[in-house]
Amino acid sequence: MHRHRPARGTLLRLAAVAALLVTAAATSWSPAQTCAAEGGVAAVPPVSMPAAAPHPSG
């Protein structure tokens, strides 16, 4: 029984699936990123624009 080589499209699909699996494994095994709430920019609300500013027309 003679087996032929897979087509280029099949090889590209297999390579894409392998890359996605590697990316998913690296994402799931990487340590969790901590939130920047202890001193980052997102922890401080903007001072120049209050949250409940009245509309100028009343």
Backbone torsions as a table, in degrees:
resi	resn	phi	psi	omega
1	MET	NA	126.6	-177.1
2	HIS	-101.8	125.3	178.4
3	ARG	-102.0	135.1	178.2
4	HIS	-95.9	161.6	179.5
5	ARG	-70.6	146.8	177.9
6	PRO	-67.4	153.3	-179.2
7	ALA	-68.4	164.8	-178.4
8	ARG	-63.9	-38.0	178.7
9	GLY	-62.8	-38.9	178.1
10	THR	-65.5	-41.8	178.6
11	LEU	-65.1	-38.7	178.2
12	LEU	-66.0	-39.9	177.3
13	ARG	-63.8	-43.6	178.5
14	LEU	-62.9	-39.9	178.4
15	ALA	-66.2	-39.5	179.0
16	ALA	-66.0	-41.7	178.4
17	VAL	-64.5	-41.4	178.9
18	ALA	-63.7	-41.4	179.2
19	ALA	-65.0	-40.0	177.9
20	LEU	-65.9	-38.9	177.8
21	LEU	-65.2	-41.1	178.1
22	VAL	-64.6	-41.7	178.8
23	THR	-64.3	-43.1	179.6
24	ALA	-64.9	-40.2	178.9
25	ALA	-65.5	-42.8	179.6
26	ALA	-66.0	-36.3	179.4
27	THR	-69.4	-40.7	-177.1
28	SER	-75.5	-27.8	-178.5
29	TRP	-91.7	-12.0	-178.9
30	SER	-73.9	150.1	179.2
31	PRO	-65.5	149.7	-177.4
32	ALA	-68.3	140.2	177.3
33	GLN	-80.1	136.3	179.3
34	THR	-84.5	153.1	179.6
35	CYS	-75.1	150.9	-178.1
36	ALA	-91.0	33.3	-175.5
37	ALA	-77.9	-18.2	-175.4
38	GLU	-77.8	-15.2	178.7
39	GLY	-175.2	11.7	-178.2
40	GLY	-80.8	-178.4	-178.6
41	VAL	-67.7	-33.6	-176.5
42	ALA	-70.7	-17.1	-178.3
43	ALA	-78.3	-20.9	-176.3
44	VAL	-105.9	120.0	178.3
45	PRO	-72.2	153.4	179.1
46	PRO	-65.7	137.7	-176.7
47	VAL	-87.8	-31.3	-173.2
48	SER	-73.6	-16.3	-176.1
49	MET	-130.6	98.2	-179.9
50	PRO	-64.8	154.1	-174.3
51	ALA	-70.6	-34.8	-175.5
52	ALA	-117.8	61.2	179.2
53	ALA	-80.5	131.0	177.8
54	PRO	-68.7	150.3	178.6
55	HIS	-70.4	140.2	-177.0
56	PRO	-61.3	-28.6	-177.3
57	SER	-83.0	-3.0	173.6
58	GLY	111.6	NA	NA
